[in-house]
Amino acid sequence: MGWNCEACSYRNVNDTAGSCFICETTREKKAKAKSSGNVAIVGKASSNAACSDNAKKRKTGSQTTLSGNLVDEKASAAKASKKPRAAISNAAKMPASSTTTKVQTTLSLGLVPSGYGPISSDSYTDKATRCRKVLRDVFKIEKLRNQQPRAVECALKGHSQIIVMATGGGKSLCYQLPAVVIGGTTIVISPLIALMKDQVQALTKKGISAACVNSSNKESENNQILSAVLGRNLNTTTNTKKTDQNARKPINLLYVTPESLGTSRMQNILNELHKKNRLAGFAIDEAHCISSYGHDFRPAYRKLDYIRNQFPDLSVMALTATASPAVLKDIKKNLKLERAPCHVGSFDRPNIFYKVHYKDGLDSIAEGGSLADLAKFVKKQHRRAAKENNECSGLVYVHKKADTTFLAKELTKRTQLQVGAYNGGMKPADRTKVQEDWLSGKVQCCVATVALGMGIDLAHVRYVVHWSIPKTMDGFYQESGRAGRDGLPAISLVYFSRDDANLFSFLIRKEAEKRQGKNGGAADNAEATQRKLDALECVVGYCTTASCRRHCVLKYFGEKDTDPKTICQKSCDVCQNPEKMEKAISAAESMRALSKQKQMAKTTKEKNRWNGQWTRPHGDGDGEDWDGGRQEDWEVEGLGITGEAKAPKSIGSGSFVSAASRLDSLARLEAKEREEGAKEEYGGFVKFKASSARRDRDPFPEHIRLSIQSAIDNKQKSKPKEKEQSSADLKASAEKIRAELAEIEAKKAALKARSSSVVVPAALPPPPPVSFKQRRRKP
Ligand SMILES: Nc1ncnc2c1ncn2[C@@H]1O[C@H](COP(=O)(O)OP(=O)(O)OP(=O)(O)O)[C@@H](O)[C@H]1O
């Protein structure tokens, strides 16, 4: 056990003598510098050999490629010669250590430079050669994809850049691979602790030394990590032995939150590292958090311009999957990266099938409503995956914390699958358990709030459901992007309800009102509110427009030139069957109009009742059986966000026929569709045969709509609901009644028999009447 010094190739094994760690000191038995071109040679001792080697290559004009691209070797060589990296002079002299065997293995391959070593001053050609080897031997990946080759090339040359790649595209590798090849310590700024931990775990498994400093660690743990980064003991506690042991681990990638990067302690550490020429650069993951136009704006991200000001000579890599043109502009401006190369890949996720189901329609037409539809969908995905022998996990996003537990219970009951609930309000231990169970496959489906999302990298998520609409397209793309990361087909399904949209719009305005009261800034506030409302409107548009969903997503992210016909290839519900979806949307709108009528009537009735303005005799039961919708709906309606609830005008009883016939025809169509066994690949909505009402035309004229509510009332009043019984049930209850009658008859007969056998004694004659006068006379 011990540490290889990357500079002199000496193996530091249990050696307390004043010798190489790392690297200055001379040794008696100095190992020969490794001369193989395949082996990483980093640092002072090796740099001469490497340099002469490189010089030779330069003379012969050799060029190298990372993925078939010609590389500007001259430029990088010139840069290297202009700025030779000094070898580490003040490396901490630390005793030998023990560490994990995996790290040892990777180190001994000579691929991963020690975090204590200085940053590689090799030529680009050498770095690129080593890069290919690291990719294959450490990351076990054969080929770079998407924007990766360009991004890695740029990073190896030490240039700052912005990388915008689709969810699951492989952004992490863009900074991890160069970090390993270049050596020193790369600082990765990441927004979520869970995400950092996942990444650190994955890197450690590969034998790469990584760690994260965050508030969930104990102070001593953070100290040990930072000691390891600096190569000197930062701990003030007396337990130095243990500390020293931990501090020996060299750290190649250090994950920090933007908040912790802002502390003066961390800034001092960065300055010290930089002075020692061991600070390789910065990677800002989920860079869209910088922009208030983005869906996950985080104020601490705004302060990252500090990096650019403090370390202008170091490269910065900003990475995100969800950068609309506005967000991208904001990132560039904030990080002063206007002139940096920007590698933007396509946002398209061709293996994700996009579809929308309409809650309003489902709740009115389908048996069991939208909840039953969801259960059916979930069950179907798992059944299909089992048939195809594929692994399958699913995610269902909800907005309210309480909904996670409710929906998880319902789905467990209805699907007999293991369904977990995850939300930010749970205890950290419970949350971790659910997440781990879901990642390990113990839990097949997880109902979660957006607290579970960004950066979750589970390969076989086959479906992502949004039970209520997402509030922004960026959020939608980020969350639905958890699906199909293994490249196999996956589904994104959104359950749309106009009420959800109205509720969110109401909440946005309400929040704006609150902010207004607190800190004036009226113009900013109004602008931010309008932006949020616009973002919501984009999602509503995605759901309610019968045009290619994939094209809608891509257009939002600025890919305007895509042709829906060629890009989608029928991989969204609209492109698969446009006519059907048009009708589904219009039917959902109609059904909602109907249920609004019910609600309005009830609202009016409630108002009238409380005003003491009874329009009908008390307790006539009219409309009492309407559920009145959810609490939120009432709030929204009451505050007039979606328009004042107006009292219905007189409702003609003749409208009953038209309303009932519409409902019946919808039900008939659905039944017919079921009968025909229209088995679609991705399920779907009812196949309506009704006349093709245009989307923009309201299929219910105002007078009919107003009369429908009364018609439904009358129907319900005239036909009290009876529970349908099967013939077997009826037979059983008849038998029971017969048996009871026989029993009663038997009892009656027994009583009769007993009464005839009993001799009733003759009644005693009544006593003679007593005169009150006589009684008084008695002494
Ligand atoms: N070139 C590649 N070849 C094969 N697999 C790759 C390649 N690059 C990355 N991957 C794998 O793809 C998966 C997704 O990568 P990663 O987590 O970096 O995506 P991401 O772009 O950060 O996604 P998100 O923004 O959604 O978090 C990982 O499991 C990773 O190992």
PDBQT file of the ligand as one rigid body, heavy atoms in Angstrom, charges set to zero:
ROOT
HETATM    1  N1  LIG A 801     -20.086   8.896 -24.370  1.00  0.00    +0.000 N 
HETATM    2  C1  LIG A 801     -20.882   8.165 -23.635  1.00  0.00    +0.000 A 
HETATM    3  N2  LIG A 801     -21.194   6.908 -23.987  1.00  0.00    +0.000 NA
HETATM    4  C2  LIG A 801     -22.016   6.159 -23.249  1.00  0.00    +0.000 A 
HETATM    5  N3  LIG A 801     -22.581   6.567 -22.104  1.00  0.00    +0.000 NA
HETATM    6  C3  LIG A 801     -22.327   7.805 -21.688  1.00  0.00    +0.000 A 
HETATM    7  C4  LIG A 801     -21.467   8.674 -22.428  1.00  0.00    +0.000 A 
HETATM    8  N4  LIG A 801     -21.406   9.843 -21.761  1.00  0.00    +0.000 NA
HETATM    9  C5  LIG A 801     -22.185   9.720 -20.662  1.00  0.00    +0.000 A 
HETATM   10  N5  LIG A 801     -22.739   8.503 -20.621  1.00  0.00    +0.000 N 
HETATM   11  C6  LIG A 801     -23.669   8.001 -19.614  1.00  0.00    +0.000 C 
HETATM   12  O1  LIG A 801     -24.908   8.691 -19.783  1.00  0.00    +0.000 OA
HETATM   13  C7  LIG A 801     -25.560   8.849 -18.522  1.00  0.00    +0.000 C 
HETATM   14  C8  LIG A 801     -26.007  10.280 -18.335  1.00  0.00    +0.000 C 
HETATM   15  O2  LIG A 801     -24.885  11.088 -18.154  1.00  0.00    +0.000 OA
HETATM   16  P1  LIG A 801     -24.932  12.388 -17.242  1.00  0.00    +0.000 P 
HETATM   17  O3  LIG A 801     -25.485  12.082 -15.901  1.00  0.00    +0.000 OA
HETATM   18  O4  LIG A 801     -23.616  13.018 -17.303  1.00  0.00    +0.000 OA
HETATM   19  O5  LIG A 801     -25.994  13.226 -18.037  1.00  0.00    +0.000 OA
HETATM   20  P2  LIG A 801     -26.323  14.755 -17.903  1.00  0.00    +0.000 P 
HETATM   21  O6  LIG A 801     -26.103  15.370 -19.221  1.00  0.00    +0.000 OA
HETATM   22  O7  LIG A 801     -25.614  15.337 -16.728  1.00  0.00    +0.000 OA
HETATM   23  O8  LIG A 801     -27.879  14.669 -17.640  1.00  0.00    +0.000 OA
HETATM   24  P3  LIG A 801     -28.828  15.595 -16.744  1.00  0.00    +0.000 P 
HETATM   25  O9  LIG A 801     -28.667  16.998 -17.170  1.00  0.00    +0.000 OA
HETATM   26  O10 LIG A 801     -30.165  15.069 -17.088  1.00  0.00    +0.000 OA
HETATM   27  O11 LIG A 801     -28.458  15.344 -15.331  1.00  0.00    +0.000 OA
HETATM   28  C9  LIG A 801     -24.561   8.415 -17.480  1.00  0.00    +0.000 C 
HETATM   29  O12 LIG A 801     -24.961   7.169 -16.977  1.00  0.00    +0.000 OA
HETATM   30  C10 LIG A 801     -23.250   8.325 -18.199  1.00  0.00    +0.000 C 
HETATM   31  O13 LIG A 801     -22.420   7.319 -17.699  1.00  0.00    +0.000 OA
ENDROOT
TORSDOF 0
